[in-house]
Amino acid sequence: MSERGDASVEFLGILVVLVIPVLYIVLAVGQVSAGAMAVDAGAREAARILAEDSARESDASHAVAMIVEDFGIDAQADVTARCEGCEAGGGVVEVQVGVRVPLPFMPAWMGSAGIGVSSSARVPVREVVADG
């Protein structure tokens, strides 16, 4: 009996069993890493916006949404902000941003399969002095 062609069949078997799952893991880790960088950048930017004016919460949320979209994450970001000592001036703004990063190639019937990532940032409130 000839063993001619067995190597190509074995190669295809190894390809399916080992290489494709490793490729999926690399894609999933890349997507989660992009989500982690997006929430980190979003938290820092939202904290900077709110440190200048604590009433600009909609601007901060919009900035976070744009940053998350720019990183290619197809999910809604949760933004929570609080300001310690802002009434007295010289307080600290703390912003926390979280997003559930969807796993690549997951069908909709599997539900919301994803990995949650979050980040926070603290920025001191700056006193804005108007020129005039």
Solvent accessible surface area in square Angstrom, and as a share of the most:
residue,aa,sasa,rsa
1,M,242,1.08
2,S,89,0.57
3,E,138,0.62
4,R,223,0.81
5,G,44,0.42
6,D,67,0.35
7,A,77,0.60
8,S,66,0.43
9,V,104,0.60
10,E,112,0.50
11,F,130,0.54
12,L,102,0.51
13,G,36,0.35
14,I,97,0.49
15,L,58,0.29
16,V,91,0.52
17,V,102,0.58
18,L,103,0.51
19,V,75,0.43
20,I,92,0.47
21,P,60,0.38
22,V,88,0.51
23,L,102,0.51
24,Y,65,0.25
25,I,102,0.52
26,V,92,0.53
27,L,78,0.39
28,A,15,0.11
29,V,95,0.55
30,G,40,0.38
31,Q,50,0.22
32,V,34,0.19
33,S,48,0.31
34,A,19,0.15
35,G,0,0.00
36,A,44,0.34
37,M,104,0.47
38,A,0,0.00
39,V,1,0.01
40,D,58,0.30
41,A,23,0.18
42,G,0,0.00
43,A,0,0.00
44,R,104,0.38
45,E,56,0.25
46,A,0,0.00
47,A,0,0.00
48,R,105,0.38
49,I,21,0.11
50,L,6,0.03
51,A,1,0.00
52,E,82,0.37
53,D,64,0.33
54,S,60,0.39
55,A,89,0.69
56,R,85,0.31
57,E,105,0.47
58,S,88,0.57
59,D,63,0.33
60,A,1,0.01
61,S,50,0.33
62,H,115,0.51
63,A,19,0.14
64,V,0,0.00
65,A,47,0.37
66,M,101,0.45
67,I,34,0.17
68,V,4,0.02
69,E,129,0.58
70,D,118,0.61
71,F,79,0.33
72,G,51,0.49
73,I,8,0.04
74,D,128,0.67
75,A,36,0.28
76,Q,150,0.67
77,A,15,0.12
78,D,98,0.51
79,V,42,0.24
80,T,89,0.52
81,A,42,0.33
82,R,141,0.52
83,C,40,0.24
84,E,73,0.33
85,G,38,0.36
86,C,30,0.18
87,E,166,0.75
88,A,97,0.75
89,G,47,0.45
90,G,68,0.65
91,G,6,0.06
92,V,43,0.25
93,V,2,0.01
94,E,38,0.17
95,V,0,0.00
96,Q,94,0.42
97,V,0,0.00
98,G,16,0.15
99,V,7,0.04
100,R,128,0.47
101,V,0,0.00
102,P,46,0.29
103,L,40,0.20
104,P,28,0.18
105,F,166,0.69
106,M,73,0.33
107,P,49,0.31
108,A,99,0.77
109,W,212,0.74
110,M,98,0.44
111,G,50,0.48
112,S,93,0.60
113,A,31,0.24
114,G,14,0.13
115,I,76,0.39
116,G,51,0.49
117,V,23,0.13
118,S,71,0.46
119,S,23,0.15
120,S,62,0.40
121,A,13,0.10
122,R,134,0.49
123,V,21,0.12
124,P,90,0.56
125,V,37,0.21
126,R,117,0.43
127,E,155,0.69
128,V,106,0.61
129,V,116,0.67
130,A,93,0.72
131,D,146,0.76
132,G,127,1.22
